[in-house]
Amino acid sequence: MFRFTTTDKAELHTATLYAFGEANERLETALTFDEVRARLRSVGWFEAVTDEELEWTLSRLRQWGLVDVVQNHAVHYTTAEDYERKNLQYLLTKRGEAAFEGVQHALNALASSGALQTAVLDAIADRLDELHQLLSTAGSSDRRLYTTLMELEGHLDALRTNTKQFNSELQRLLRDDQLDLATFHEVKRATVGYLQEFVTNLDQRRHTIREALGRVEDTGVGPMHRRALAGAELPQLSAGDPGTEWLRHRSTKWDGLRLWFRPTEGGAPRVDELQDVARRAIVSLLRVLDRMSESRRRSSSAAADFRALARWFAASDTEADAHRLFNAAFGMWPARHAHLGHEDDELISHTESWASAPPVPVSPLLRRSGRTEHVARTGKVRDVEELRELRRAAARRERAEIEAAWRQLATGGPVSLSSLEQLDHDSFHRLLDLVGRALATQRDAAGVRRATTADGRVEIRLRHPRGSATATIRTPRGTFTGPDLLVDIRATGAAARSRAQ
């Protein structure tokens, strides 16, 4: 399909396909020979093209199945030359349209840059809320339902594509050896700030999308897709029914949306990977910065030392100078073990030559430090079992304190803040965190604000009081006074099941 991009006339082939693509955008499905030539200039091809070159290009595109040729019987011809030039019309085949779209997609991918955008997450939540409203409203427009569903799928595709591109570009940045330290400092500071801004309130956005997705699924995904199919108004240009394939494609897209935010099989949603990507990116940037700083502190490297030594060898005047340089560089001086002797000196005559005498064992440390080996006692292995037990006990104690705090805050139903009356400091701190998370969210249709803890184990549902009542909560460190909000605090999902067991 893309063979036209690998020939020596690839640029002319590509420009010709672009000419047909521009004609399709203007609803001109077929072009004559002269119209193809004129379209080449409109797509930016200004080089001279002979008739033979253009005919050869069109024949090659036709041979590859990208262009088809038909006869035009609706035109009157005055001369034989006019008949030869206008009788044949060229148009893109289905394969040619796919090749043209593929080239455009590749060029867009090269020119685009990835991003982690909170605006996309907000747009997904808004489209889900709009779908729920359309499904819940009697007499709503199927066309509007269709366009909203297409916008939702477009935002999900953008989220997926941007995440992959951002991760790839980040890895290329980390492998780039051409950046200097000052430039990388600037990039690191901007990237870390960007990631921190993205991670902020990511839990809240994820929870909002999950709740909105659940409300849409409660109304029925199948009926929604069938209504969207009616609003799509698909043309039936072939013998088969295009609606079946369209519905199958929509079902696949919805399964992908569910895997990202609300998996049905109890697995972790893929949106959680966005936090992992952000954290790994920050850690990787800091590590690369450390390596760059360390390499800059070093005055030279081993490779630079060997290159300098090679230049000195090349500049040596005599072989003796080269030998002295070699000895100085690699420490190949005469042996320093002449003072060593055999274990039993009486067995070896003092008149015997060194060449014929038995060898004497020499310690490897002698050349490096000038001293022989000294065998010392083996170091004692530290027993860390006691330290591990202390850490495990501290972790169990901290976990028990957290569980006790949540048990103290569990309301078992909607209650007012004034009914809590007195709390210890840790429980009060967790209550304030939960209330703050809830106040930062939007109200649902029933006027309830919902939020969860960072680990998703505890959920709060908050309502504002109708009057102006005031709640007072006493803690060991002071007294809190504020609006008497109605709160419902409870464990969610696996946390509730584990406590019940």
N, C-alpha and C positions, 0 to 999 in steps of 0.2 A: 504493500500500500504506500510506503514512503520511499520507494526506490528512486523516485524523481529527485530526492534530496542528495543523492550520492553520486550523480553523474557530473561530467565536466560542464554541463549546461544547467546545473542545479538552480542557479539564480534565475535564468530565463524560465525554467519550468515553474518555479515557485511564483514568479511574477504573473505568469499566465493563469495559474490557479487563483491567485488573488484577483485577477481581472474577472474571472467567472464568479468568485465570491461576492465582489462588489456589485456585479450585475444581479445576482440573486437578491441582495439587499434592496435593490431598486425594482424587484419583481420582474426582472427581465431574465427569463429562464433559458433562452437560446440566443447565441450570438453568431453573426456571420464572420467570415474571415476578416473583413475590414473593421468590423466592430471590435473584434479581439485586439487588433492592432491599436485602435483608438483607446481602448480601455487600458492598455499597457502604460500609456503616458499618465493616465489618471491615478494609477497605483504607484507611481514613482519610478517607472522604467523609461529613461530618456536616451538610452543608447540606440544606435541605428540597428534595425532588425530587417534583414532581407526576407523576401517572400519564401525563399527556400528554407531559411532557418525557422520561420514561424510554422511553415507546413510540416517540417520535420519534428518540431516540438509538439504540435497537435497530434501528429501520427504516433509519437511515442507515448503521450498521455492516453491516447485511445488504446494503444497496445497494452498498457498497464491497467486498463479498465477504469481509469479516472474520468475520462471524457467520452461521450457518445456523440454520434453524428447522425443527423436526420436531413431529409430533403424538405425544402420549403416550397410548397405548391400554391401558396397564397400570393406570390409576387409575379408580376409580369416582367419579362425579360425582353430587352430590345436588341441586344447583340449576344453573340456566342460568348464573348469575354465576360459580359455582365452575368450570363447564366452560370459560367464556371465559378465566379466569385460569390454569387448570392444564392445559388441553388442549395448549397450545403450550409447547415447550421449546427453549431457545436453547443453542447450543454453538459453540465456536470452530472455524473452518475451518483448513485448512493455512496459508492465507494469513494468517489472524488470528493463529495461533501464531507465524508468522514476524515479523509486525508487533510482537507483544508482546515477543518476544525481542530484536528490533531496538531498541525503546525502552529495554529494560533494559540492553542493551549500551552504548547511547549514554550513559545516566546513569552507568553504572559507569566509562566512559572519562572522563567529566567529573570524577568523584570520585577517580579513581586517580592515582597519581604514578609516574613512571618511575624505574628504578634499574638500576645495573650490579651484579649480585649474583654474587659468587663461589660462593655456596651453590648457585645453579642449575647452574653448571658442575660442581661436585662431584656434584650429584644426577644429572646426565646421565651422568657417568662411572660412578657406582654402578649405575644402571639398565642400562647397557651390560654391565657385569661380571655383573650378575644374569641378563641375557638369555643371555650366553655360558655361564654355569653351567647354566641350564635346558636350553639346547640340547645341551650336552655330557653331561648326566645322563640316562641311560636311565630311562624311566618317569616323567619329570617331568610336572607337571600342565599341561595346555593352558590351563586357566583362569588359572593363575598367570602363564603366558606372556603371555596376553592383557592382564591387568591391568598387568603390567610394561611392555609395549609402549605402552599408553595413558598411563602415567605418564611415560615417556620423551618421547612426543609433546607432552604437556602442558608439560613442562619446556622443550622447545625453543620452543614457542609463547610461553611466558612470557619466555624470553630475548630472542626477537625483539621482542615487544611492549614490554617494559621498555626495551630499547635505544632504540627509536624514541621512546618517550615521554620518556625522559631527555634525549635530544638536543633534542627540541622544547621541553621546559621550560627547558633551559639557554639556548636561543636567546631564549625569552621573557624570561628573567632578564636577558640581555645587552641587550635592547631596552627594558627598563623604565626610564623616566626619573623615576619617583617615589621610587626608593630614595635615601636619603641615604648619605653616604660611610661613616659608621660601620656602618650596617646592611650595606652591600655588603662592607666589610672582613670582617665576621663571616661572611657567606655565602661569600665567597671563600675564607677560611681553612678553613671546614668542608668546602667542595666539593673543594678541592685535596687536603686530607687524605683525603677519601673516595676520590678518584680514585687517589691514590698507593697506598692500601691495596688497591684493586681490581687495579692493574697488577702489584703484587708477586706473583711466582710464577704470573703468567698463562701464561708460556711452558710451565711445568711442567704446568699443568692442561690446556693445549691438547694437549701431547704425550700425556698420559695418556688423554684422550678419543680421540685419533687411534688410538692403539694398541688401545684397547678396541673401537673401531669396526671396525678391521681384523680382530680376532679373531672378532667376530660375523659379518662378511661371509665369512670363511673357512669358517664352518660352514654358510652358505647362507641368504640373505635370503628367497628364495622359500619354502622349507619352513617357515621361521619364521612368515611371514605366513599360510600355510595352517593351521599349528597354532593360531595366534592366532585365526583365523576359526572353527575348531572350538570354541575356548574362549569365543568371544564369544556363541555360541548365539543368533544373530540370528533373530527371528521372520519368517516369510514371510507378510506380510499382503496381498500383491498377487500378480499373475500372474508378474511378473519375479523373477529370482533376486537377492536383495540382496547376496549374497556377491561377485558380480563387481564391483559398484560399490565395495564395501567394500575389496576387494583393490586396486583401482585407486587409491583414496584413500590407502591405506597405502603403496603404492609411491611416490606423489608426496611424502608426508611423509618417507619414507626418503631420497629424492633431495635434499630440502631439508636434512636432517641431514648428508648427505655433502658438500653444497656449503659448509656451515658449517665442517666440520672436516677433511674428507678428499676434496677434489675429484678426480675420476678423470681429467680432461682436463689436468692439470698446472697449472691456474690457482691463484691465491692463495686460501686458505680465508677465508671471511667473518669468522671469529673474529679475524683479524688487524686488521679494521677497528675492533674494540673498543679496541685500543691507540691507533689513530689518533684515535678519538673522544676518548679520555681526554687525549691530548697536545694536540689542538686546543682542548679545553675549558680546559685550564690556561692555554694561551697567550691565548685569548680573554678569560678572566677577568682576566689581568694587564693586557691592553691596555685593557679597559674601566676598570679601576681607575686606570690612568695618565690616561685621558681625564677621568675624574671629578676626579682630583686637580688636573689642569691647569686645568679649568674653575673649580674652587674657588679656585685661586690668582689667577685674573683677577678684578679688582675689578668689572668690568662688561663687558657685551657690546655689540656694535654696535646690536643691536635696542633694548637698554635706553637707550643714548645717544640714539638717534633719538626714542624716546618722551619722554625728558626734554626734548629740544629742542622737540618739539611742544608740550609743556606751557608752555615759556617763550614760544613764539610766541603761544599763546593768551592769556598774561598780559601781553603787550606793550600799553602804553597808546596809543602812536601808531604810525603807519606808519614814521616815521623810526627809532623804537626797533627795530622789526622788521627794517628794513634793516641797522642796525648789528649786530644779533644775527646776521643772515644772513652779513654780511661776516666777523664774528669766527668763525663756525662753519665756513665753507667757504673762508676765505682770499681772498674776492673784493675785494681792495684795489686801488687804482689801479695802473696798469702801472708797472713799474720799469725800462723799457727806453728812457726818454727820452734817455739818453746815447749810444744807438747811432746810427750814421750810415750813409750809403750808401758803397759801395766807392769811388765817385768823386764827392766832394762838389762839384766844379766844374760837374757837369752839372745840379745842382739849385740854383736861386737861393735865397738865404737869406731872401728875402721871400715865398717861395711858402708857401701854407697847408698844414698837415698833411693836411687833408682831400683836397687835390688832388695831394699828392706821392705818388710811388710807395712801396709798402710796403717795410719793412725786415724781413728775416728775424730771428726771435727764437728763441733756443734754448728747448726745453721745460724745461731744467734751471734757467732763470733764475728762474721763479716758485717753484720748489721749494727751491732752494738759494741763489739770488741770484748765481749764477755762470754763465757761458756754458759751452758744451760744450768739452771738451778731449779730442781724439782721441789715444789712447795706442796703444802697440804691442799687438797681439793676444797673449793669453796662450798660452804654449807647452803643447801637449797632452802629457801625461805618457805615456811608453812603458811599458806594463805587461807587455809580452811576456816580459821577463826574469823578472819576479816570477811570472808564470804558469808559466814553465818550472821555476823553483825549487820551486813548490808541487807541480807534477806529479812532479818528481823525488823530492820528500819523500814523496808518496803512494805512488809505486812502491817506494821503499825500505821504507816501513812495511809495505806489502803483502808484499814479499819476506820481511821479518822474520817476519811472521805465518805465511806458508806454510812457512818453514824451521822455525818452532817446532812446527807441526802435523806436519811430516814427521818431526821428531825424536821426537814423542810417539806417532806411529802405531805400533801394536804388531803389526798383521798377524794378530792372534789373541789369545786370553786369555794374559796373562803376569802375573807377580807384580810388585808395586812394587819389590821388592828387585832385580829384574833391570835396572832403569833405572840404578841406581848413581849416575850423575853427570849433572846437567843445568845449563844456564845459567839465569840468574835469570828471564828472561821465560818460558821453557818451563816451569820449575817453578811459576811463578805461574799459568799457564794450566792445568797439571795439577791444582793445588789447587782451582781454580774448578770444573773438571769433576767432580772427586771430591766436592766439596761439593754440587753440584747432584744428583749421583746419590744421595748419602746422604740427601738431603731427600725422595726419592721412596719410594713403597711397593714392596715386593717383589712380583714376579709369581708365578705358580704354580710356576715353576722356581727361585724364590729369587734372581732376578736383578733388580738395580736398573738402570733406564735413565734417561739424561738426555742433552740436547743443549745445544750452545752457544746463545747468544741469536739468532744468525743461522741456526741449524739446519744448519750445514754439517758439524759434527763430532758424533759420537755416542759415548757411553761406556756400556759394560755392565759392571757391577761385581758381584762376588760376595765374600762374606766368607770368610776362610780357615777351614778346619776346626780347625786348631790355634791356638796362640798365638804364631806366628812374628812377628818384628819386621823391618820394612824400614828401611833407612838410605839416604838420598839426599843426596849432597853437592852443594852449590851454591857459587858464588863468595862468597855472603854468609853461609854457615853450613851446618849439617848438620840435616837433617830426620829424625826418628825416629817411626815409627808402626806400626800394624798392617800386616802384609804382605798387602794386599788383592789379589784377582785382578781385573785390569782388561783390557778389550778396547776400544781406541780406534781408530776408523776414520771416514773421510769418508762422508757420506750423500748420496744423490740426485745433484743437479746438480753438487755440488762434486766428487764422485768422478769423474763423467764429464768435467768440465773438466780435472781433473788427468791423466786418462788421455789426453786429446787433446793 
